[in-house]
Amino acid sequence: TYIIPFTVEGCPDIIPPPNATITRDGTTAEIRCTNSHQTWTLLCKENEWHGPRGNCSTGKNDDH
């Protein structure tokens, strides 16, 4: 019987807030509001996401 130690590297997947999508690319994740032009970029460091996390509350659509 062998015991093989291992360490998990990286950050867990993020559940997008309401009215948002998330695009993940390696150690970065971009949260983009679907009802405005707001975006936030998070960086994965030491298995945790770092950076601002806003919200995408419903309101006027900024696409005009």
Phi and psi in degrees as GROMACS dihedral restraints (atoms count N, CA, C in turn):
[ dihedral_restraints ]
;  ai    aj    ak    al  type     phi  dphi    fc
    3     4     5     6     1  -119.8    20    10
    4     5     6     7     1   143.9    20    10
    6     7     8     9     1  -113.3    20    10
    7     8     9    10     1   121.3    20    10
    9    10    11    12     1  -111.6    20    10
   10    11    12    13     1   112.1    20    10
   12    13    14    15     1   -75.4    20    10
   13    14    15    16     1   147.8    20    10
   15    16    17    18     1  -148.3    20    10
   16    17    18    19     1   156.7    20    10
   18    19    20    21     1  -123.9    20    10
   19    20    21    22     1   134.9    20    10
   21    22    23    24     1   -86.0    20    10
   22    23    24    25     1   128.7    20    10
   24    25    26    27     1  -110.0    20    10
   25    26    27    28     1   143.4    20    10
   27    28    29    30     1   107.0    20    10
   28    29    30    31     1   174.1    20    10
   30    31    32    33     1  -103.3    20    10
   31    32    33    34     1   151.2    20    10
   33    34    35    36     1   -69.8    20    10
   34    35    36    37     1   160.1    20    10
   36    37    38    39     1   -62.8    20    10
   37    38    39    40     1   147.6    20    10
   39    40    41    42     1  -100.9    20    10
   40    41    42    43     1   135.2    20    10
   42    43    44    45     1   -85.8    20    10
   43    44    45    46     1   122.4    20    10
   45    46    47    48     1   -66.7    20    10
   46    47    48    49     1   145.2    20    10
   48    49    50    51     1   -68.3    20    10
   49    50    51    52     1   166.9    20    10
   51    52    53    54     1   -55.5    20    10
   52    53    54    55     1   143.1    20    10
   54    55    56    57     1    64.7    20    10
   55    56    57    58     1    32.7    20    10
   57    58    59    60     1  -142.8    20    10
   58    59    60    61     1   158.8    20    10
   60    61    62    63     1  -125.9    20    10
   61    62    63    64     1   157.7    20    10
   63    64    65    66     1  -125.5    20    10
   64    65    66    67     1   132.7    20    10
   66    67    68    69     1  -116.0    20    10
   67    68    69    70     1   123.0    20    10
   69    70    71    72     1  -111.8    20    10
   70    71    72    73     1   135.9    20    10
   72    73    74    75     1  -141.9    20    10
   73    74    75    76     1    96.2    20    10
   75    76    77    78     1    65.8    20    10
   76    77    78    79     1  -114.6    20    10
   78    79    80    81     1   -99.1    20    10
   79    80    81    82     1    12.1    20    10
   81    82    83    84     1  -123.8    20    10
   82    83    84    85     1   151.9    20    10
   84    85    86    87     1  -137.6    20    10
   85    86    87    88     1   134.5    20    10
   87    88    89    90     1  -111.9    20    10
   88    89    90    91     1   125.5    20    10
   90    91    92    93     1   -98.8    20    10
   91    92    93    94     1   126.2    20    10
   93    94    95    96     1  -126.0    20    10
   94    95    96    97     1   127.4    20    10
   96    97    98    99     1   -72.5    20    10
   97    98    99   100     1   137.9    20    10
   99   100   101   102     1   -85.0    20    10
  100   101   102   103     1   -13.2    20    10
  102   103   104   105     1  -110.6    20    10
  103   104   105   106     1     9.6    20    10
  105   106   107   108     1  -159.5    20    10
  106   107   108   109     1  -173.8    20    10
  108   109   110   111     1   -99.6    20    10
  109   110   111   112     1    15.0    20    10
  111   112   113   114     1   -72.7    20    10
  112   113   114   115     1   137.3    20    10
  114   115   116   117     1  -140.2    20    10
  115   116   117   118     1   154.2    20    10
  117   118   119   120     1  -135.9    20    10
  118   119   120   121     1   140.8    20    10
  120   121   122   123     1  -114.5    20    10
  121   122   123   124     1   128.5    20    10
  123   124   125   126     1  -109.9    20    10
  124   125   126   127     1   149.6    20    10
  126   127   128   129     1  -120.8    20    10
  127   128   129   130     1   133.0    20    10
  129   130   131   132     1   -87.0    20    10
  130   131   132   133     1   115.7    20    10
  132   133   134   135     1  -133.9    20    10
  133   134   135   136     1   129.7    20    10
  135   136   137   138     1    52.6    20    10
  136   137   138   139     1    43.5    20    10
  138   139   140   141     1    67.6    20    10
  139   140   141   142     1    19.9    20    10
  141   142   143   144     1  -135.3    20    10
  142   143   144   145     1   146.1    20    10
  144   145   146   147     1   -81.7    20    10
  145   146   147   148     1   133.2    20    10
  147   148   149   150     1  -124.3    20    10
  148   149   150   151     1   138.2    20    10
  150   151   152   153     1   135.5    20    10
  151   152   153   154     1   173.1    20    10
  153   154   155   156     1   -71.2    20    10
  154   155   156   157     1   145.9    20    10
  156   157   158   159     1  -127.9    20    10
  157   158   159   160     1   105.9    20    10
  159   160   161   162     1   -89.9    20    10
  160   161   162   163     1  -168.1    20    10
  162   163   164   165     1  -129.8    20    10
  163   164   165   166     1   162.5    20    10
  165   166   167   168     1  -118.2    20    10
  166   167   168   169     1    62.5    20    10
  168   169   170   171     1   -62.2    20    10
  169   170   171   172     1   149.1    20    10
  171   172   173   174     1   -70.6    20    10
  172   173   174   175     1   152.0    20    10
  174   175   176   177     1   175.0    20    10
  175   176   177   178     1  -156.7    20    10
  177   178   179   180     1   -63.3    20    10
  178   179   180   181     1   135.8    20    10
  180   181   182   183     1   -78.9    20    10
  181   182   183   184     1   126.8    20    10
  183   184   185   186     1   -87.8    20    10
  184   185   186   187     1    16.1    20    10
  186   187   188   189     1   -78.8    20    10
  187   188   189   190     1    -3.7    20    10
